Amino acid sequence: MSDEHRESMFDYDARPITPQVVLVGRRVSSLGYELRDFLSRNGVPYEWVELDDEDRVRRVLDGDAVDPSRLPICVLPDGRRLAGATVEQVASGLGMVTAPLLAEYDITIIGAGPAGLAAGVYAASEGLRTVAFEAVAPGGQAGTTSMIENYLGFPQGISGSELATRATAQARRFGAELVLARRLVDIAHEDDGYRARLSDGAEVRTRSVLAASGVDWRRLEVDGLDELLGAGVYYGAGPSEAVSCRGCRVAIVGGGNSAGQAVVRFSRYASRVTLLVRGSTLNTSMSQYLVSKVSELDNVEVRTGTEVVGVEADTRLRAVVLSSRDEPGRTRLPLESLFVCIGGVPRTRGLAAKGLALDDAGFILTGSDVTASPGALDTWPLARAPLPLETNQPGLFAAGDVRSGSIKRCSAAIGEGSMAVSLVHHRLAELGAEL
Amino acid sequence: MTEGERGGPTEAAVAEFAGLASDKQIDAAASALERNGVASFVVDSGEDARSSVRSILPIGAEVFNNTSRTLEALGIAEDIERSGLYQPLRPRLYQMDREMQGRELRQLAAAPDFVVGSVHAVTEEGSLLIASASGSQLGPLVSGAGHVIFVIGGQKIVPDVGAGLRRIQEYCFPLEDRRAREAYGVPSGVNNVLIINRSIAHGRISALLVRESLGF
């Protein structure tokens, strides 16, 4: 079946939605990838015009000359153009960057992944003044998951993006504010609460904070890899790239559920998918349903005990060099795209500098782990010990992947986000500020 | 099919089906629709129709806007998709991964709270006729959607169902076929036709009849 027919069958009454944004650039570029990833994860319809397609470029830009050093060019719905556009500029140009409505909140949530969204829903539904700041897109890492099949209540599974869309609508319906495309820069004690400062200088006062900022992908330490970011090398599951991988050879690095989800997605598009796993088996790191699914896919090969040790490239990635524990020497795997889905580096920027107690890997300590950590309570001002999800700063909680000892699963993060709200109530009562 | 391949309806079809109905015919159609359980409103202009749609749709409602030249021309499609006042389903469906999320796509499109669309013909006896190539928009109109709002140009009024079917075949189809070939490079087809003679749940369907020619 041709793509065209596939499209017309599935597009409910055959009108592709008008793109809100047109991007002109080279697909092989890290900034281009960042923009496509941001727009697709936020559900903004966009059209990508490759610079070599001269006719389309001329049409989109009314024949104006293109400065190749300032790509991609973003054409906004009102006709404005941004050359060398960044995510923040595009988000702002689309009106996605809104200011917080209140000067003070009961709870400020950092990160709108599963933990942050769950906290948003419960806090707002219980009448707390709630704001959540999200730097990229609602849903976090789970939002890029192709199909979560073991999430309670969805017997046929639910995609990460759909779960995120529904949770966002639910949080907003209860009155939670969700402020996108802004990073937390700093958080400081003020009176009994905190003052949070964002990348654009905006500040809010808040009685409690929930750090639900999740994790970044761990960098793969291979010479030459970083220069190929966006040029065949991607961190994460790359939902925006799936269609352009049709018929291509793809490899995914990682042994966890994120890697498994990426394999399932890309196997639908790519001609061949190779999963490169450092460990000797998938069974210890991936949910069994995903292990089974991956093993049933005809165009997927799993190579355990294997690491990427080198890359071959011209203007873009052409092959990776592999080292295997079971085979002597090195092997070469020709491919078009490599997706790295390994581990997670806790996102604590803006939080860590304030004496927040972290574990050796940088994850935030909470509850009894704080109590057990030497020196972590030296500045703790209260007679009581920290509450279960509370850090070594009163009223500052952590939930989800960023928290030390958390179970790295979507449902666990949702549970922690919900639980954090009841602990926030405890803190507000302590401050005499409970509603 | 032959008319479409030649690029448009015949002169005879244009003469019969493109003209604006008289006020009397429009009022008659509106009364007949009311008798058949369809809440009907007559408005003077497309701009009035746009305001009426805004006043009917609750803020925050989940809304699916069917493909419609009428809705696009009046800015109603843009109101729904871009104003931020509603939860528009079309952009959400369009962003879905065709390979991985087919089931979610079908389910979401099947039962929106509100559908806003148009029809291809409305009869003076109070019947509504809608044709669809894929058929995907017809299920929600019959029963899937909670509420249906039709915005109908005054040139779409015909005496009876027979004339309505001819309007679809001889006038709308050649125009839609030409548009589909130009826009998507694929032909259209009168593959499914829905005729609504009566709505049992009064008020579930609203029809805004406009004293202007809108769409085709």
Contacts between the chains, C-beta under 8 A, distances in Angstrom:
chain1	res1	chain2	res2	distance
A	4	B	184	7.0
A	4	B	185	6.2
A	4	B	186	5.8
A	5	B	186	7.2
A	6	B	98	6.6
A	7	B	98	7.5
A	7	B	184	7.7
A	8	B	133	7.8
A	8	B	134	7.0
A	8	B	184	6.3
A	8	B	186	5.4
A	9	B	134	6.6
A	10	B	98	5.2
A	10	B	102	7.0
A	10	B	105	6.5
A	11	B	93	7.9
A	11	B	94	7.3
A	11	B	134	7.8
A	12	B	64	7.8
A	12	B	90	7.9
A	12	B	93	6.1
A	12	B	105	7.7
A	12	B	109	4.5
A	12	B	134	7.1
A	12	B	136	4.2
A	12	B	137	6.5
A	13	B	66	5.8
A	13	B	67	4.2
A	13	B	132	6.4
A	13	B	133	7.6
A	13	B	134	5.9
A	13	B	136	5.7
A	13	B	137	4.7
A	14	B	67	6.4
A	14	B	133	6.3
A	14	B	134	6.0
A	14	B	180	6.8
A	14	B	184	6.4
A	14	B	186	7.8
A	14	B	188	7.9
A	15	B	67	4.1
A	15	B	183	7.6
A	16	B	94	6.9
A	16	B	184	7.4
A	17	B	81	7.2
A	17	B	90	5.7
A	17	B	91	5.7
A	17	B	94	4.3
A	20	B	82	7.5
A	40	B	95	6.5
A	43	B	91	5.9
A	43	B	92	6.2
A	43	B	95	4.6
A	44	B	91	7.9
A	45	B	91	5.8
A	45	B	94	5.8
A	45	B	95	6.9
A	77	B	82	7.7
A	146	B	97	7.0
A	146	B	100	4.7
A	147	B	100	6.0
A	147	B	101	8.0
A	156	B	103	6.2
A	158	B	104	7.4
A	159	B	96	7.7
A	159	B	97	7.2
A	159	B	100	6.3
A	159	B	101	5.1
A	159	B	104	6.2
A	161	B	95	7.4
A	161	B	96	7.5
A	161	B	97	7.9
A	161	B	101	7.8
A	162	B	96	7.6
A	162	B	101	6.9
A	162	B	104	5.3
A	165	B	92	6.3
A	169	B	87	6.0
A	173	B	60	6.8
A	239	B	97	6.7
A	242	B	97	6.4
A	242	B	99	7.4
A	264	B	100	7.6
A	265	B	97	7.2
A	265	B	99	7.7
A	265	B	100	5.9
A	268	B	99	3.8
A	268	B	100	6.4
A	269	B	99	6.5
